[in-house]
Amino acid sequence: MAHKRVLPGFNITLGYSLLYLGLVVLIPLSALVLKTLSLSWPQFVEAVTSPRVVASYQLTFGASLLAALVNMVLGLLVAWVLVRYSFPGKQFIDAIVDLPFALPTAVAGIALATVLANNGWVGQFLHPLGIELAFNQKGIVIALIFIGLPFVVRTVQPVLEDSERELEEAALCLGASRLQTFIKVILPTILPALLTGFALAFARAIGEYGSVIFIAGNVPMVSEITSLVIIGKLEQYDYAGATAVACVMLLISFVMLFFINGLQVWQRKRAGA
């Protein structure tokens, strides 16, 4: 007697999956690559290595890396507080962590610019001290920290919840200091999740656009991210040049995807060990 399944058979399910994947992902990406192939190799190299584009690479990846490193520390602290402590308003703070997921990125950028501008709520107090956090590279890093924090928190939080508190108590009873307990007992347990959260935040920051353009200043060679360079080429009807730069970002995104998947496999193996 054949087993009844909730979903249709394998052939139908696989067919729908491939159709959906092709329409939503593969066809657009194929069009991107095909448009880039209309360029000769020297034209492609010139498009992706011009000084303005290289400067945008340096800013995009440098700011994304810095923001991801900051989020790795801050996200661990936030996850630790949410898991290990009980206090009034905990559920509210736990919900606020997900705000960057739900908030439109343009709204986030406008809000940050309003707060951090020289005449903003916070910026008006920092400007007399010579500190400017909006419309420059610092504003880009702040925006990327804002949109990347939830990735680290939500990746580390369930691992902390499942960690065995008895191991920490045993280490303390055996004379280990709190720092030794964290480094030798807690950190090895959460490290795969922490690295996964870091990689997710970094990958998210690389492709960010909406929240950055309102606070970056968008000065070529100074505070212009790669996504804005691509938009600029499209506005100038340089479609092949735009797709060439986009292909470079796509290749880097695939590398980040494989890296994240590798970290997740490592995490599952450590959890099953």
C-alpha positions as CSV (number, residue, x, y, z in Angstrom):
1,M,0.0,0.0,0.0
2,A,1.5,3.4,-1.0
3,H,2.0,5.9,1.7
4,K,-0.1,9.0,1.5
5,R,1.9,12.2,1.5
6,V,0.9,15.7,2.6
7,L,2.6,17.2,-0.4
8,P,2.4,16.0,-4.0
9,G,4.9,13.4,-5.3
10,F,8.6,14.1,-5.8
11,N,8.3,14.7,-9.6
12,I,5.6,17.4,-9.2
13,T,7.2,19.0,-6.2
14,L,10.7,19.1,-7.9
15,G,9.2,20.5,-11.1
16,Y,7.4,23.4,-9.2
17,S,10.6,24.1,-7.2
18,L,12.8,24.3,-10.4
19,L,10.2,26.4,-12.2
20,Y,10.0,28.9,-9.3
21,L,13.7,28.9,-8.8
22,G,14.2,29.6,-12.6
23,L,11.7,32.4,-12.8
24,V,12.8,34.2,-9.7
25,V,16.5,33.6,-9.5
26,L,18.1,31.8,-12.5
27,I,16.6,33.8,-15.3
28,P,17.4,37.3,-13.9
29,L,20.9,36.2,-13.0
30,S,21.4,34.7,-16.4
31,A,20.3,37.9,-18.0
32,L,22.8,39.7,-15.9
33,V,25.7,37.5,-17.0
34,L,24.6,37.5,-20.7
35,K,24.5,41.3,-20.7
36,T,28.0,41.4,-19.2
37,L,29.2,39.0,-21.9
38,S,28.4,41.7,-24.5
39,L,31.6,43.4,-23.3
40,S,35.0,42.4,-24.5
41,W,37.5,41.4,-21.9
42,P,39.4,44.7,-22.0
43,Q,36.1,46.6,-21.7
44,F,35.0,44.4,-18.7
45,V,38.3,45.0,-16.9
46,E,38.1,48.7,-17.5
47,A,34.5,48.8,-16.2
48,V,35.2,46.9,-13.0
49,T,38.6,48.4,-12.2
50,S,38.1,52.1,-12.9
51,P,39.3,54.3,-10.0
52,R,35.8,55.3,-9.0
53,V,34.6,51.7,-9.0
54,V,37.7,50.5,-7.0
55,A,37.2,53.2,-4.5
56,S,33.6,52.1,-4.0
57,Y,34.8,48.5,-3.5
58,Q,37.2,49.6,-0.9
59,L,34.5,51.6,1.0
60,T,31.8,49.0,0.6
61,F,33.9,46.0,1.8
62,G,35.8,48.0,4.4
63,A,32.7,49.5,6.0
64,S,30.9,46.2,5.8
65,L,33.7,44.3,7.5
66,L,34.0,46.9,10.2
67,A,30.3,46.9,10.8
68,A,30.2,43.1,10.9
69,L,33.0,43.0,13.5
70,V,31.2,45.6,15.7
71,N,28.0,43.6,15.3
72,M,29.8,40.4,16.3
73,V,30.6,41.9,19.7
74,L,27.4,43.9,20.2
75,G,25.2,41.1,19.0
76,L,26.8,38.6,21.4
77,L,26.3,41.0,24.3
78,V,22.6,41.6,23.4
79,A,22.0,37.9,22.9
80,W,23.7,37.2,26.2
81,V,21.5,39.7,28.1
82,L,18.3,38.5,26.5
83,V,19.1,34.8,27.3
84,R,20.8,35.0,30.7
85,Y,18.9,37.9,32.5
86,S,15.3,38.7,33.4
87,F,14.3,42.3,33.7
88,P,11.3,44.6,33.0
89,G,10.8,45.3,29.3
90,K,12.8,42.3,28.2
91,Q,10.1,41.2,25.7
92,F,10.0,44.7,24.3
93,I,13.8,44.8,23.7
94,D,13.7,41.3,22.2
95,A,11.1,42.6,19.7
96,I,13.1,45.8,19.0
97,V,16.0,43.6,17.8
98,D,14.0,42.6,14.8
99,L,13.0,46.2,13.9
100,P,15.7,46.5,11.1
101,F,14.1,43.4,9.5
102,A,10.7,45.0,9.3
103,L,11.7,48.6,8.8
104,P,12.1,49.8,5.1
105,T,15.7,50.5,4.6
106,A,15.0,54.0,3.2
107,V,13.1,54.8,6.4
108,A,16.0,53.6,8.4
109,G,18.4,55.8,6.4
110,I,16.2,58.9,6.8
111,A,15.8,58.3,10.5
112,L,19.6,57.9,11.1
113,A,20.3,61.0,9.0
114,T,17.7,63.0,11.0
115,V,19.2,61.9,14.3
116,L,22.9,62.2,13.4
117,A,23.0,65.2,11.1
118,N,24.7,68.4,12.5
119,N,21.3,69.8,13.4
120,G,19.8,66.5,14.4
121,W,18.8,65.3,17.9
122,V,22.2,63.8,18.6
123,G,24.3,65.5,16.0
124,Q,23.7,69.0,17.3
125,F,25.6,68.0,20.5
126,L,28.4,66.3,18.7
127,H,29.0,68.9,16.0
128,P,30.5,71.5,18.4
129,L,33.0,68.9,19.5
130,G,34.1,68.3,15.9
131,I,32.3,64.9,15.6
132,E,30.3,64.5,12.4
133,L,28.5,61.1,12.0
134,A,26.3,61.8,9.0
135,F,27.1,62.3,5.3
136,N,30.5,60.7,5.5
137,Q,32.0,57.2,5.9
138,K,31.2,57.1,9.6
139,G,27.5,57.3,8.7
140,I,27.8,54.4,6.3
141,V,29.3,52.2,9.1
142,I,26.6,53.2,11.5
143,A,23.8,52.4,9.0
144,L,25.4,49.0,8.3
145,I,25.7,48.3,12.0
146,F,22.0,49.1,12.3
147,I,20.8,46.7,9.6
148,G,23.2,43.9,10.5
149,L,22.8,43.6,14.3
150,P,19.7,41.3,14.2
151,F,21.6,38.6,12.2
152,V,24.2,38.1,14.9
153,V,21.6,38.3,17.8
154,R,19.2,35.8,16.2
155,T,22.0,33.4,15.2
156,V,23.7,33.3,18.6
157,Q,20.6,33.5,20.8
158,P,19.2,29.9,20.3
159,V,22.7,28.5,20.8
160,L,23.0,30.2,24.1
161,E,19.6,29.0,25.1
162,D,20.6,25.4,24.4
163,S,24.0,25.6,26.1
164,E,24.5,23.6,29.2
165,R,24.8,25.8,32.2
166,E,26.1,22.9,34.3
167,L,29.4,23.0,32.4
168,E,29.9,26.7,33.4
169,E,29.0,25.9,37.0
170,A,31.5,23.0,37.0
171,A,34.3,25.2,35.6
172,L,33.6,27.8,38.3
173,C,33.6,25.2,41.0
174,L,36.9,23.9,39.8
175,G,38.5,27.3,40.2
176,A,38.3,28.8,36.7
177,S,37.8,32.5,36.5
178,R,34.9,34.0,34.7
179,L,37.1,35.0,31.8
180,Q,38.6,31.4,31.6
181,T,35.1,30.0,31.7
182,F,33.9,32.2,28.9
183,I,37.0,31.5,26.7
184,K,37.3,27.7,27.3
185,V,33.7,26.7,27.9
186,I,31.2,29.1,26.4
187,L,33.1,30.5,23.4
188,P,33.8,27.1,21.8
189,T,30.1,26.3,22.0
190,I,28.8,29.5,20.4
191,L,31.7,30.2,18.0
192,P,30.2,28.5,14.9
193,A,27.0,30.5,15.4
194,L,28.9,33.7,16.1
195,L,30.9,33.3,12.9
196,T,27.7,32.5,11.0
197,G,26.1,35.7,12.3
198,F,29.2,37.6,11.4
199,A,29.1,36.3,7.8
200,L,25.4,37.0,7.4
201,A,25.8,40.6,8.7
202,F,28.8,41.1,6.4
203,A,26.9,39.7,3.4
204,R,23.9,41.8,4.2
205,A,26.0,44.9,4.5
206,I,27.7,44.4,1.1
207,G,24.5,44.7,-0.8
208,E,22.9,47.4,1.3
209,Y,21.6,50.5,-0.5
210,G,18.5,52.1,0.9
211,S,19.7,52.9,4.4
212,V,23.1,54.0,3.2
213,I,22.4,56.6,0.5
214,F,20.6,58.9,2.8
215,I,23.4,59.1,5.3
216,A,26.5,58.5,3.2
217,G,26.9,61.9,1.4
218,N,27.5,59.9,-1.8
219,V,30.6,61.8,-2.9
220,P,32.5,59.9,-5.6
221,M,35.8,58.5,-4.5
222,V,35.0,59.4,-0.9
223,S,31.6,58.1,0.3
224,E,30.1,56.3,-2.6
225,I,29.2,52.6,-2.2
226,T,29.2,50.1,-5.0
227,S,25.4,49.8,-5.2
228,L,25.2,53.5,-5.9
229,V,27.8,53.2,-8.7
230,I,25.6,50.5,-10.3
231,I,22.6,52.8,-10.1
232,G,24.5,55.6,-11.5
233,K,25.6,53.6,-14.5
234,L,22.0,52.5,-15.1
235,E,20.9,56.1,-15.1
236,Q,23.5,56.8,-17.7
237,Y,22.2,53.9,-19.8
238,D,25.5,52.1,-19.4
239,Y,23.8,48.8,-18.9
240,A,26.7,46.6,-19.7
241,G,29.0,48.5,-17.3
242,A,26.4,48.3,-14.6
243,T,26.0,44.5,-15.1
244,A,29.8,44.1,-15.1
245,V,30.1,45.6,-11.7
246,A,27.0,43.7,-10.5
247,C,28.6,40.5,-11.7
248,V,31.7,41.2,-9.5
249,M,29.4,41.7,-6.5
250,L,27.4,38.6,-7.5
251,L,30.6,36.5,-7.5
252,I,31.5,37.8,-4.1
253,S,28.0,37.1,-2.8
254,F,28.3,33.5,-4.0
255,V,31.6,33.1,-2.1
256,M,30.0,34.5,1.0
257,L,27.0,32.1,0.5
258,F,29.3,29.1,0.3
259,F,31.2,30.3,3.4
260,I,28.0,30.7,5.4
261,N,26.8,27.2,4.3
262,G,30.1,25.8,5.4
263,L,29.8,27.4,8.8
264,Q,26.3,26.0,9.2
265,V,27.5,22.5,8.3
266,W,30.3,22.9,10.8
267,Q,27.8,24.1,13.5
268,R,25.5,21.1,12.9
269,K,28.5,18.6,13.1
270,R,29.6,20.2,16.4
271,A,26.0,20.0,17.7
272,G,25.8,16.4,16.8
273,A,29.2,15.5,18.2
